[in-house]
């Protein structure tokens, strides 16, 4: 493959990640009997989404031609990855609503979003949609400080 650029490499990385998530989730148990979804349903849905994004990036990169390769780790990625590790490490101790709001806000700041309206509204809306979607929609118990 002679067309390596800033879209083919991340596209391939996402395809590898999707394959790994698929492989790891295939070994999950069968779950409860009845009309419930299997435990690997959502990981497989996420893997499919990651694979689609990776494929789109890869194809766009191949169509674009050769270009500069991305740095392995840039500042934005390091900030988000570090915050994600901290969030997962203390997930049960942190209220989901606070953790998701901080994660969304810091990620937006790391990627250069400076619109006050967007910084004020988007993390709150995202957190509310995720919280109520999982608690009311799926019946998932999320950590909270109530």
N, C-alpha and C positions, 0 to 999 in steps of 0.2 A: 504494500500500500504506500504510494508515494505522496499522497495528499494529506499530510499531517498539519493541522492548524488548531486554532483555539476552539474549534467546535467538534472536530473528529475525536480528539483525545478525551474530553469530558463525555462525549456521546458513548464512546467505548467503555469508559469507566462506569457510566450509568447502566449500560447493558450487562456488564460484569456484576454490578451490585444487584440488579434485578434477578440475574441467574442465581446468585448466592441466596437472596431472600426466598426465592422460589424453592431452592433445594432445601434450605433450613425449615421452611414451613410445611413441606410435604410430609415430614416425619411427626407432625403434631398428632395428638390423639384424636379420637373420633368425637369426643365431647358427649353431651347429654343426648339421650335418645329422644326422638320426637321431631317436632317441626322447627327446631332451632338450627341455626347455621353452624357449620363445623368451625372449630377454633382456627383453622388455617384460612378461612374465607377472606377476612380483611387483610392479612399479610399478602395473600395472593392478588387481591385487588390492588394493593399498593405496589406490588412487584410489577403488575401489568402496566400501571401508570408510569412507573419509573422506566420500564422498558420502552414504552411509547415515546416518552421524552428523550431517552437515549437514542432511539432510532431516528427521531426527527433531527436531533443535533448532529448525529453522525452523517445522515444524508445531506443536510445543509452544508456540513463541512466538506464533504466529498465534492459537492457541486461548486463550492466556492473556490477550491484550489488550495495550493500551498500558502502558508502564512506563518506568522510567528506562533510558537508554542506557548501555552500559558505557563506561568510559574507554578511550581508544585503546590505551594501554600502561600496565599497572600494574606494580608492583614485581615480582610473581611472574613475570609474563611476561618482563620484562626480564632477570631472573636466569637463567631457563631458556633464553631465546633467546641470551643472551651466552655461557652455558656451552656451548650447542650449537655456536655458531660456533667457539669455542676448540677444542672436541672434534673437529669436522670439519677444522679447519685443521691440527691436529697428529695426525690419526688414525693415520697410518702410523708415527709415532714413539712413540705411547702404546700400551702393552699393552691389548688390548681388554678384558680382564677388569678391570683397574684403572680404565680410563676409563668403562666401563659402570657399575661399582660407584659411582664418585664421582658420575657423572651422576645415577643413581637416588637416591643419598643426598641430594645437594644439591637436587634437584627436590622430594623429599619434605619436606625442611626448609623450602624456599621456600613450599610450600603449607600449612605449619603442622602437619605431622604430628610429634608429639612423643613418641609411644609408643616407649620404648626397645626393647621386643621387636620391634616392627614395623620400626624403623630398623635393628636389627641383622640381622633375618632377611630381609626383603623384597629389599634390594639384592643380597644374596648369592645368594638363590634365583633372582632375575630374571637376574642375570649368568650363573649356571651354566646355566640353561635356554637363554638366548640363545647362549652360547658353544658348548655341546654340540649344540644344535639346528642351528647353522650349520656347525660343523666336522664333526661326525659325521653329522648328518642330511642336509645339503646338500653337504658336501664343500668348503665355502668356506674359504679360507685367511685367517685373521684375524691382525692384527699381534700379536706376543707377544714378550716379552723372554727367551725360552728360549735 
